[in-house]
Amino acid sequence: MTVCPICKTGHLEAGHVTVTLERGTSIVLVKNVTAEVCNNCASYFLDDTTTRILLQKAEVSVKNGAELEVIQMQAA
């Protein structure tokens, strides 16, 4: 098990989180994002592929002028 680099006492476990991204007047909530989640402090960490997909989805929302958009990630 990997020790959480934030709290130094918890361990990272596979899980899912909701990520909130904000740019200007746009807010994008992305639900069901696969992440490593600390079982103590709830900090989460995304892998490179998940981050890339997440940012691409958010960019589309911002370009479409969304003020608030909720996106559900698809199971891998």
N, C-alpha and C positions, 0 to 999 in steps of 0.2 A: 504494500500500500504506500502511496505517495503522501507525505506529510504536506499539509496546506502551507504554502509560502506566505500567506497573509497572517493567520493566527498562530501558526507554528505548533498547534496542538491537535487539530482535527486531521482527518484523512480524506483524500479525494475519492469519491465514488461516482460511478456512472449514473447519470440522471438527466432530467429535462428541466429547462428554465424558460422564463419569459424575459426577453431582452427588449429594453426600451432604447430607441435611438432618436435623437433630436437634432434637427438642422434648421436653423432659421425658425419659421413658423410651423414646420412640419414635425409631427411626432409619429413614429412608426413603432408599433408593438409587434414583436414576433414571438408567437407562442410555440411551445413544444420543441424548443431548440435543444439538441443533444449537447451535453456538457459534462465536465467533471465537476462535481459539486462537493464542497467541504461539508462533512457531517457535523461540524461544530459551529462555524460562523456563516455558512451558506454562501461564501464566495464561490464564484464559478469561473471556469476556464474553458474556452472554445478551441478546437483544433483549427488549423489553417484552412482546411476545406470548408468547414462549417462557417467560419468567419467570412470567407470569400462569398459564399452563397448568400449569407445574411446581408452583407453589404450591397450585393447586387440587387437583391429584392428591395431593400430600403431605397436605393438610388432610383429605381423605377417609380416608387411611390412619390418621392420628392419631385422627380421630373414631371409626374402627372399632376402635380399641384396639391397633393393630399395634405389636409391640415392634420387629420388623425386617421391612421389606417392600422387595422389589426390583420396580421398575416399568420396563417397556421403553417408551420413547417411540415413538410411531408416526411413520413417515416422513411428511413433509408433502407 
